[in-house]
């Protein structure tokens, strides 16, 4: 690193420098004009010391600046990525040693960093090639995030081009401003093979209804053969169909209509009868799970005046097929039977609505209050004790959503939290907000750039029922903004679904409830299980220890102790073996013992077996669009020369300029102190002090 500095001027002209020198000379001349007992030589020395000291001090009063410039060279980064998926295992092992020598071959002029990837990016080169899924786009994004604003000279990526998760990597590769040198692994030859390339289905169905499944079957080098498609439901065959293969490359979507005749989680297995001499039969079968529900949970949304937020909430909630929303005017409430519903949403409670208070009291349902410009704040405060709004005047103000990390009743994904923080503001009543101690706040209000403690979306239990309060209107803005930015409404859909799921979760009034985050987990995914314990007053407590035992289909038991989270329990059991699992949990509250049991499934993943033909065209496109090149494994010896000859892969020198006031420099004070100290010492020696 090279470091230089110089003195420059701020707002004052540099012509004041001679004035400072003149001031020092005049001051020293007056002081030592007629010395009494000092020798002539010492008098000149004292004159010079005092003149320099005064000139220096006067110079500092002009506030000169010190400009320091540092030059820092950065070697070009060569990022090496190796595919760790099982599809490259035969050729991947042979290439690892060659990629490992790249750092030595390039020499000290390059900074070589090595990684491997499957569903995500990992440090070091691949060694076991056991990745079950490949997400090239995610690996590239993680690489770009890690080395943002760094001197990336080249990216070397050894892969077969097969990805079965995430977006098209061509688009993510464009964000890395460097040349890509792709090493094409795998075989592009289509060999005799039958496979199930994809299955489209809804994860839930309703008892007694028919549902449709779309199965995509593919066949290579099997012209004239018959492909027989079989489907079993928990081991019992429910569908079979022969399909004639036409052509050496054959693809067909087979629509299948099945019936949901039994409640519960159903395991469906799709199988294609194997032909002789297939390259692999692992991809001939695929399993999917469908949860057959007895009936939808019904939600009643009551409103007095039409508002676009009503449609937004209804559509977002009904994305989850487990929920059905009925919207009614306040005047129609007398025709509604509360027993037919699982949740009541009161959209902007009006002042003149005495009937709705009786309806809420008699229904004993979870309630979600929505506050906005049409709502009467006094009526809202009187209807619940969760949130109190002290509004001196009926005005609205814009508030942004600020997520609160202390909320533990349920979990939103990080992407949803980040999106909602960037959403346009909602309109909330102007005033002071108060909450009870037991209130859990998911989002607080941010007014401009000021974060407040005021709740925007809050949850709590009150009188044996769960209650939620949204203190703002304008969800339609969120929906439009999210779609404009991301072309989907995943964030608002997840927020609505999770909120409704929490509010309706205790509808059965079980005092000890244990439920996994999903009924079907992917292999390798962390198993998350939640638990809730209610006392006789239906208040949420977690004082006693709660335990759970998980049993897999081989009879092995895994025992855990729940962790306390807020007022409930949570457990991260980590990754468990694939297959069917049952669980049994227990807790003791006072003299009463409670237990709960259930099941969940861990679905095995072997997405790599679905595609056996390498996609070298993808690798060629990535290399060409970046100005790099695609190489075959036998051409790997050319890689070092290609990188060294690339003029864009070079050391970059960064210049860093920094300005500071000279008065802040310590050595300046050292010089002044040295001058006055030397003057004092000589005067002392000559007897003038």
C-alpha positions in Angstrom: 0.0 0.0 0.0 1.3 3.5 -0.9 0.5 6.4 1.3 0.9 10.1 0.4 -0.2 13.3 2.1 -0.2 17.1 1.4 -1.6 20.2 3.0 -4.4 22.1 1.3 -6.7 25.0 2.1 -10.3 25.1 3.1 -12.4 28.3 2.8 -9.4 30.6 3.5 -7.0 31.8 0.9 -3.4 30.5 0.9 -2.1 34.2 0.7 -2.6 34.4 4.5 0.5 32.2 4.9 2.9 35.2 4.5 0.9 37.1 7.0 1.4 34.3 9.6 5.1 34.4 9.0 5.2 38.2 9.3 3.1 38.0 12.6 5.7 35.5 14.0 8.6 37.8 13.0 7.0 40.9 14.5 6.0 39.2 17.7 9.6 37.7 18.2 11.1 41.1 17.2 9.2 43.0 19.8 10.0 40.4 22.5 13.7 40.2 21.8 14.5 43.7 20.6 16.6 44.8 23.6 17.6 41.8 25.6 19.5 42.6 28.8 21.5 39.5 29.8 21.4 37.3 26.7 24.3 36.7 24.4 23.7 37.8 20.8 23.9 34.2 19.5 21.3 33.0 21.9 19.1 36.1 21.2 18.9 35.1 17.5 18.1 31.5 18.5 15.3 32.6 20.8 14.0 35.0 18.2 13.8 32.2 15.6 12.1 29.8 18.1 9.5 32.3 19.1 8.9 33.4 15.5 8.4 29.8 14.3 6.0 29.0 17.2 3.8 32.1 16.7 3.8 31.5 12.9 2.8 27.9 13.4 -0.1 28.9 15.8 -1.3 31.6 13.5 -1.1 29.1 10.6 -3.4 26.7 12.6 -5.9 29.4 13.1 -6.5 29.4 9.3 -7.8 25.8 9.6 -5.7 24.2 6.9 -6.6 20.7 5.7 -4.4 17.7 5.4 -5.1 15.6 2.3 -4.0 12.0 2.6 -4.1 9.7 -0.4 -3.6 5.9 -0.1 -3.2 3.5 -3.0 -4.3 -0.1 -2.3 -3.8 -2.7 -5.0 -6.3 -5.7 -5.1 -5.5 -8.8 -6.9 -8.1 -10.2 -9.3 -10.4 -12.7 -7.7 -10.8 -16.1 -9.5 -13.8 -17.8 -8.1 -14.0 -21.5 -8.6 -17.4 -23.3 -8.3 -17.8 -27.0 -8.5 -21.1 -28.8 -8.8 -21.6 -31.2 -5.9 -24.8 -32.9 -7.1 -25.0 -36.6 -7.6 -25.6 -36.2 -11.3 -21.9 -35.2 -11.9 -20.4 -37.9 -9.6 -18.6 -39.9 -12.3 -16.9 -37.0 -14.0 -16.8 -34.6 -11.0 -14.2 -36.6 -9.1 -11.8 -36.5 -12.0 -12.0 -32.8 -12.3 -11.6 -31.9 -8.5 -7.8 -32.5 -8.5 -7.3 -30.3 -11.6 -9.4 -27.5 -10.1 -7.5 -27.8 -6.8 -4.2 -27.1 -8.7 -5.5 -23.9 -10.3 -4.4 -21.7 -7.4 -0.8 -22.9 -7.7 -0.8 -22.7 -11.5 -2.1 -19.1 -11.6 0.5 -17.9 -9.1 0.7 -15.1 -6.5 -0.8 -12.5 -8.9 -4.3 -14.0 -8.5 -6.6 -14.5 -5.5 -8.2 -17.9 -6.0 -11.3 -18.8 -3.9 -12.9 -22.3 -4.1 -16.5 -23.4 -3.5 -18.9 -26.2 -4.2 -22.7 -26.0 -4.6 -25.9 -28.1 -4.6 -29.0 -26.5 -3.2 -26.8 -23.8 -1.8 -23.2 -22.5 -1.8 -20.5 -24.1 0.4 -16.8 -23.4 1.0 -14.0 -25.6 -0.6 -14.2 -27.9 -3.6 -16.6 -30.8 -3.8 -15.6 -34.2 -2.4 -18.6 -36.5 -1.9 -21.0 -35.5 -4.7 -24.1 -36.3 -2.7 -26.3 -33.2 -3.4 -29.9 -34.1 -3.9 -30.9 -30.8 -5.5 -29.1 -28.3 -7.6 -29.8 -24.5 -7.5 -27.2 -22.8 -9.7 -28.9 -19.4 -9.5 -28.9 -19.4 -5.7 -25.2 -20.3 -5.6 -24.4 -17.5 -8.0 -26.4 -15.0 -5.9 -24.7 -16.1 -2.7 -21.3 -15.7 -4.5 -22.2 -12.2 -5.7 -23.4 -11.1 -2.3 -20.2 -12.4 -0.6 -17.9 -10.6 -3.1 -19.9 -7.5 -3.9 -17.7 -4.5 -4.8 -14.7 -6.7 -5.0 -12.3 -7.1 -8.0 -13.9 -10.3 -9.5 -11.8 -11.2 -12.5 -13.2 -14.6 -13.5 -15.6 -17.3 -12.4 -14.8 -20.9 -13.1 -17.8 -23.1 -12.9 -17.6 -26.9 -13.3 -21.1 -28.4 -13.8 -23.3 -30.5 -16.0 -25.8 -27.6 -16.4 -28.6 -29.5 -14.8 -30.6 -27.5 -12.2 -33.8 -28.6 -10.6 -34.5 -25.8 -8.2 -34.5 -22.0 -8.4 -34.5 -19.6 -11.3 -32.7 -19.8 -14.6 -29.0 -19.2 -13.8 -28.4 -17.2 -17.0 -30.1 -14.2 -15.4 -28.3 -14.4 -12.1 -25.0 -14.8 -13.9 -25.5 -11.4 -15.6 -25.2 -9.7 -12.1 -21.6 -10.8 -11.8 -19.5 -8.5 -13.9 -16.8 -11.0 -14.8 -16.0 -13.6 -17.4 -17.3 -17.1 -16.9 -15.3 -20.1 -17.8 -17.6 -23.1 -17.6 -16.3 -26.7 -17.5 -18.9 -28.9 -19.2 -19.3 -32.1 -17.2 -21.7 -35.0 -17.8 -23.0 -36.7 -20.9 -25.4 -35.0 -23.4 -26.2 -38.3 -25.1 -29.9 -39.4 -24.7 -29.9 -43.1 -23.6 -32.8 -45.4 -23.2 -34.8 -44.1 -20.2 -38.3 -43.6 -18.9 -38.9 -41.0 -16.2 -41.5 -38.9 -14.5 -40.2 -35.4 -15.1 -42.8 -33.4 -13.1 -46.1 -33.6 -11.2 -48.5 -30.7 -10.7 -51.0 -31.0 -7.9 -52.7 -29.2 -5.1 -51.5 -30.1 -1.6 -55.0 -30.2 -0.1 -58.3 -31.6 -1.2 -61.7 -31.9 0.4 -63.5 -35.0 1.5 -65.8 -36.4 -1.2 -64.5 -34.2 -4.0 -62.6 -35.1 -7.1 -59.2 -33.5 -7.7 -56.9 -33.5 -10.7 -53.2 -34.4 -10.9 -51.0 -33.6 -14.0 -48.2 -36.1 -14.6 -45.5 -35.3 -17.1 -43.9 -38.5 -18.5 -40.8 -38.6 -20.6 -39.1 -41.3 -22.7 -35.8 -41.5 -24.5 -34.8 -44.0 -27.2 -37.9 -46.1 -26.6 -39.9 -45.5 -29.9 -42.8 -48.0 -30.3 -42.7 -49.2 -26.7 -45.6 -48.9 -24.3 -45.3 -46.8 -21.2 -47.6 -48.0 -18.4 -48.5 -45.4 -15.8 -49.7 -46.7 -12.3 -50.8 -44.7 -9.3 -51.2 -46.1 -5.8 -52.9 -44.5 -2.8 -51.1 -45.7 0.4 -50.2 -48.9 -1.4 -53.6 -49.5 -3.1 -53.7 -49.0 -6.9 -56.2 -46.3 -7.9 -55.1 -45.6 -11.5 -53.4 -47.4 -14.5 -53.0 -46.3 -18.1 -50.9 -47.5 -21.0 -49.3 -44.8 -23.2 -47.7 -45.6 -26.6 -44.3 -43.9 -27.1 -43.8 -42.2 -30.4 -40.4 -40.9 -31.3 -36.9 -41.2 -29.8 -37.7 -38.2 -27.5 -41.2 -38.4 -26.2 -43.0 -36.2 -23.7 -46.6 -36.2 -22.7 -48.7 -34.7 -19.9 -51.2 -37.2 -18.5 -54.2 -35.7 -16.6 -55.5 -37.9 -13.9 -58.7 -37.4 -11.9 -58.7 -38.9 -8.4 -61.3 -39.0 -5.6 -60.7 -37.8 -2.0 -62.8 -40.5 -0.3 -60.9 -40.7 3.1 -59.8 -37.9 5.4 -56.2 -37.5 6.3 -52.8 -37.4 4.7 -52.5 -39.6 1.6 -49.3 -40.9 0.1 -49.6 -41.2 -3.7 -46.9 -43.1 -5.6 -46.7 -42.7 -9.4 -44.8 -45.5 -11.1 -43.8 -46.2 -14.7 -43.2 -49.9 -15.4 -39.5 -50.3 -16.3 -38.3 -51.4 -19.7 -35.3 -53.5 -20.4 -31.9 -51.9 -20.7 -32.9 -48.5 -19.1 -30.0 -46.4 -18.0 -31.6 -46.0 -14.6 -34.9 -46.9 -13.0 -34.6 -44.5 -10.0 -36.6 -41.9 -11.9 -39.4 -44.2 -12.8 -41.3 -43.5 -9.6 -42.3 -40.3 -7.7 -44.2 -39.8 -4.5 -46.5 -36.9 -3.6 -48.7 -36.2 -0.6 -52.2 -34.7 -0.5 -54.0 -33.7 2.8 -57.7 -34.5 2.5 -59.6 -32.2 4.8 -63.1 -32.8 6.2 -64.3 -29.3 5.5 -63.0 -25.8 5.1 -62.8 -23.5 8.1 -65.3 -20.7 7.5 -64.5 -17.1 8.2 -67.1 -14.3 8.5 -66.1 -10.8 7.5 -68.5 -8.1 8.6 -68.4 -4.6 7.1 -70.6 -1.5 6.8 -69.2 0.2 3.8 -67.4 -1.1 0.7 -63.6 -0.9 0.8 -60.9 -2.4 -1.5 -59.2 -3.9 1.5 -62.1 -6.4 1.9 -61.4 -8.0 -1.4 -57.7 -8.1 -0.7 -58.2 -9.9 2.6 -60.7 -12.3 1.1 -58.5 -13.3 -1.8 -55.4 -13.6 0.2 -57.0 -15.8 2.9 -58.7 -18.1 0.3 -55.3 -18.8 -1.4 -55.1 -21.4 1.4 -57.8 -23.8 0.3 -58.4 -24.7 3.9 -60.3 -21.4 4.4 -63.5 -20.0 3.0 -64.4 -16.3 3.6 -68.0 -15.0 3.6 -68.5 -11.3 3.5 -71.7 -9.8 4.9 -73.1 -6.3 5.5 -73.6 -5.3 9.1 -77.4 -5.2 8.4 -77.4 -8.9 7.5 -75.7 -10.0 10.7 -79.1 -11.1 12.2 -79.4 -13.9 9.6 -76.0 -15.4 10.5 -75.5 -18.4 12.7 -72.2 -18.0 14.7 -71.8 -21.8 15.1 -71.2 -22.1 11.4 -68.0 -20.1 11.5 -64.5 -20.4 13.0 -63.3 -16.7 12.9 -65.0 -13.3 12.9 -63.4 -10.4 11.1 -64.9 -7.0 12.0 -63.9 -4.5 9.3 -63.9 -0.9 10.7 -66.4 -1.1 13.5 -69.0 1.7 13.3 -70.3 3.7 16.3 -74.0 2.6 15.9 -73.7 -1.1 16.0 -75.1 -2.4 19.3 -76.1 -5.7 17.7 -72.5 -6.6 16.8 -71.4 -6.5 20.4 -74.1 -9.1 21.4 -73.1 -11.2 18.4 -69.4 -11.2 19.4 -70.3 -12.0 23.0 -72.6 -14.9 22.1 -70.4 -16.3 19.3 -67.3 -16.9 21.5 -65.2 -16.9 18.2 -61.7 -15.5 17.7 -62.0 -11.9 16.5 -59.9 -9.8 14.1 -60.5 -6.1 14.4 -59.6 -3.9 11.4 -59.3 -0.1 12.2 -59.4 2.6 9.6 -61.0 5.9 8.6 -64.5 4.5 8.7 -64.1 3.0 12.1 -65.3 4.6 15.3 -62.3 4.6 17.7 -64.5 4.9 20.9 -66.6 1.9 19.8 -63.3 0.0 19.0 -61.8 0.7 22.4 -65.0 -0.4 24.2 -65.2 -3.7 22.2 -61.8 -5.1 23.2 -59.0 -4.5 25.8 -56.0 -5.4 23.5 -55.3 -2.0 22.0 -56.4 1.4 23.2 -56.3 4.4 20.9 -56.4 7.9 22.4 -57.4 10.1 19.5 -58.1 13.8 20.1 -59.3 14.3 16.6 -60.5 12.1 13.8 -57.5 12.3 11.6 -55.4 9.7 9.8 -51.6 9.5 9.3 -49.4 7.4 7.1 -47.5 4.6 9.0 -45.1 2.0 7.7 -44.8 -1.5 9.0 -41.7 -2.2 11.2 -41.3 -5.9 12.1 -40.7 -6.7 15.8 -38.3 -9.5 16.6 -39.9 -10.2 20.0 -43.0 -11.7 18.4 -43.1 -15.5 18.9 -46.7 -16.6 18.4 -46.0 -17.7 14.8 -43.2 -17.2 12.3 -43.2 -15.3 9.0 -40.5 -16.0 6.4 -37.6 -13.6 6.2 -38.5 -12.6 2.6 -42.1 -11.7 3.7 -40.8 -9.6 6.6 -38.4 -7.8 4.3 -41.0 -7.2 1.6 -43.6 -5.8 4.1 -41.0 -3.4 5.6 -40.7 -1.9 2.0 -44.4 -1.7 1.4 -46.2 1.7 1.0 -47.7 3.2 4.2 -51.1 2.3 5.6 -53.4 4.9 7.1 -53.8 4.7 10.9 -55.8 6.9 13.3 -53.8 9.8 14.6 -53.2 9.5 18.4 -51.5 7.7 21.2 -51.7 3.9 21.4 -51.6 1.6 24.4 -51.4 -2.2 24.7 -51.9 -4.7 27.4 -48.9 -6.5 28.8 -49.9 -9.8 27.2 -50.1 -8.4 23.7 -47.8 -9.8 21.1 -46.9 -7.2 18.4 -46.0 -8.6 15.0 -45.5 -5.2 13.3 -45.1 -1.8 14.9 -45.8 1.6 13.3 -43.0 3.6 11.8 -44.0 7.2 11.1 -41.6 8.6 8.5 -38.1 7.6 9.8 -39.2 7.4 13.4 -39.8 3.9 14.8 -42.6 3.9 17.5 -43.9 1.4 20.0 -47.4 1.8 18.6 -48.9 -1.5 17.3 -49.8 -2.0 13.6 -50.7 -5.7 13.8 -51.0 -7.3 17.3 -52.3 -10.6 18.7 -53.3 -11.8 22.2 -55.8 -14.0 24.1 -58.6 -12.3 25.9 -61.4 -14.0 27.8 -60.6 -17.5 26.4 -60.5 -16.4 22.8 -57.8 -15.2 20.5 -57.9 -11.6 19.2 -56.0 -9.7 16.6 -56.0 -5.9 15.8 -54.8 -4.3 12.6 -54.7 -0.5 13.2 -54.4 0.6 9.6 -56.1 0.5 6.2 -54.6 0.3 2.7 -53.8 -3.3 2.2 -54.7 -2.8 -1.4 -51.6 -0.6 -1.8 -49.5 -3.5 -0.5 -51.0 -5.9 -3.0 -50.4 -3.6 -5.9 -46.9 -2.7 -4.8 -45.8 -6.3 -4.2 -47.1 -7.4 -7.6 -45.4 -4.5 -9.4 -42.1 -5.4 -7.8 -42.2 -9.2 -7.7 -45.0 -10.2 -10.0 -46.7 -12.1 -7.1 -48.5 -11.6 -3.8 -46.7 -14.2 -1.8 -45.9 -11.8 1.1 -49.5 -10.6 1.8 -50.9 -14.1 1.2 -48.5 -15.5 3.8 -49.3 -12.8 6.3 -53.0 -13.3 6.0 -52.8 -17.1 6.0 -50.5 -17.3 9.1 -52.6 -14.7 11.0 -55.8 -16.7 10.3 -54.1 -20.0 11.1 -53.0 -18.6 14.5 -56.4 -17.2 15.3 -58.3 -20.4 14.5 -55.7 -22.8 15.9 -57.4 -23.2 19.3 -61.0 -23.7 18.0 -61.1 -27.3 19.4 -60.3 -26.0 22.9 -57.8 -28.7 23.6 -55.6 -27.6 26.5 -52.5 -29.2 25.2 -51.9 -28.9 21.4 -48.9 -30.1 19.5 -48.6 -29.5 15.8 -45.7 -29.6 13.3 -45.1 -26.6 11.0 -45.9 -28.8 8.1 -47.5 -32.2 7.5 -44.9 -33.0 4.8 -41.2 -31.9 5.1 -38.5 -32.3 2.5 -35.6 -34.6 3.3 -32.8 -32.6 4.9 -35.2 -29.9 6.1 -35.3 -28.9 9.8 -38.3 -30.4 11.6 -40.1 -27.6 13.4 -42.8 -28.5 16.0 -44.9 -26.1 18.1 -46.9 -26.7 21.2 -49.4 -24.8 23.3 -50.6 -25.4 26.8 -53.7 -23.7 28.3 -54.8 -23.7 31.9 -58.4 -24.1 33.0 -59.1 -20.4 32.2 -57.8 -21.1 28.7 -54.8 -18.8 29.3 -51.6 -19.7 27.5 -48.8 -20.9 29.9 -45.5 -22.7 29.5 -44.3 -23.1 33.1 -43.9 -26.9 33.2 -41.5 -28.8 31.0 -43.0 -30.4 27.9 -41.4 -33.5 26.2 -41.9 -35.2 22.9 -40.9 -38.5 21.5 -40.6 -39.0 17.7 -40.7 -42.5 16.2 -39.7 -43.3 12.6 -41.0 -46.1 10.5 -38.1 -48.4 11.5 -39.1 -48.1 15.1 -36.3 -45.8 16.2 -37.2 -43.2 18.9 -35.9 -39.6 19.1 -36.6 -37.8 22.4 -36.6 -34.0 22.8 -37.4 -31.4 25.4 -39.4 -28.4 24.1 -37.9 -24.9 24.3 -40.0 -22.1 25.7 -40.8 -19.4 23.2 -42.9 -16.5 24.4 -45.8 -18.1 26.2 -45.7 -21.3 24.1 -43.3 -24.0 23.3 -41.2 -24.7 20.2 -38.8 -27.5 19.0 -36.3 -27.6 16.2 -35.6 -31.4 15.9 -33.1 -30.8 13.1 -33.0 -33.2 10.1 -34.5 -36.6 10.6 -34.5 -39.7 8.3 -37.0 -39.7 5.4 -40.2 -41.6 5.8 -43.4 -41.7 8.0 -43.0 -40.4 11.6 -45.3 -40.4 14.6 -44.9 -38.3 17.7 -46.2 -38.4 21.2 -45.9 -35.4 23.6 -46.7 -35.0 27.3 -46.8 -32.3 29.9 -48.0 -32.0 33.5 -49.7 -28.9 34.7 -50.4 -29.0 38.5 -51.9 -32.4 39.1 -53.2 -32.9 35.6 -51.3 -34.7 32.9 -51.9 -33.9 29.2 -50.7 -35.7 26.1 -51.0 -35.1 22.4 -50.0 -37.2 19.4 -49.9 -36.9 15.6 -48.0 -37.8 12.4 -45.8 -36.1 9.8 -43.9 -37.2 6.8 -40.4 -36.5 5.6 -40.4 -36.8 1.8 -37.2 -38.2 0.2 -35.7 -36.0 -2.4 -33.7 -37.3 -5.4 -34.4 -34.6 -8.0 -31.0 -35.4 -9.6 -32.3 -38.7 -10.9 -35.1 -37.1 -12.9 -32.7 -35.7 -15.5 -29.8 -37.8 -16.7 -28.8 -35.7 -19.8 -26.3 -32.8 -19.2 -27.4 -29.3 -20.4 -24.2 -28.0 -22.0 -26.2 -25.3 -23.9 -26.9 -23.5 -20.5 -23.1 -23.5 -19.7 -22.3 -22.2 -23.2 -24.9 -19.4 -22.9 -23.5 -18.3 -19.5 -19.9 -18.3 -20.8 -20.7 -16.4 -24.1 -22.9 -13.7 -22.5 -20.0 -12.9 -20.1 -17.2 -12.9 -22.6 -15.7 -16.1 -21.3 -15.5 -19.6 -22.8 -16.9 -23.1 -22.3 -14.3 -25.9 -22.0 -14.6 -29.7 -22.0 -12.7 -31.5 -19.2 -10.0 -32.6 -21.6 -9.4 -28.9 -22.4 -8.9 -27.9 -18.8 -5.1 -27.3 -19.5 -6.1 -24.2 -21.5 -7.9 -22.5 -18.6 -4.8 -20.9 -17.0 -3.7 -19.3 -20.3 -7.2 -18.0 -21.0 -7.4 -16.3 -17.7 -3.9 -14.8 -17.9 -4.6 -13.5 -21.4 -7.9 -11.9 -20.5 -7.1 -8.2 -20.2 -10.1 -7.7 -17.9 -8.6 -10.0 -15.2 -6.0 -7.6 -13.7 -5.0 -6.0 -10.5 -7.0 -2.9 -9.6 -5.5 -0.1 -7.6 -8.0 1.7 -5.4 -7.3 5.4 -4.5 -8.6 6.5 -1.1 -8.6 10.3 -0.5 -9.1 11.6 3.1 -9.3 15.1 4.3 -8.7 16.2 8.0 -7.9 19.4 9.7 -4.3 20.0 10.5 -5.2 21.0 14.0 -6.2 17.4 14.7 -2.7 16.2 13.8 -0.7 15.2 16.9 2.7 15.8 15.5 1.9 19.5 14.9 1.4 20.0 18.6 4.6 18.1 19.2 6.5 20.6 17.0 5.0 23.6 18.8 5.7 22.1 22.2 9.3 21.4 21.2 9.8 25.0 20.0 8.4 26.7 23.2 10.2 24.1 25.4 13.5 24.8 23.7 12.9 28.6 24.1 12.0 28.1 27.8 15.1 26.0 28.4 17.5 28.6 26.8 15.9 31.5 28.7 16.1 29.5 31.9 19.8 28.7 31.3 20.6 32.4 30.6 18.8 33.4 33.8 15.9 35.3 32.1 13.2 33.2 34.0 
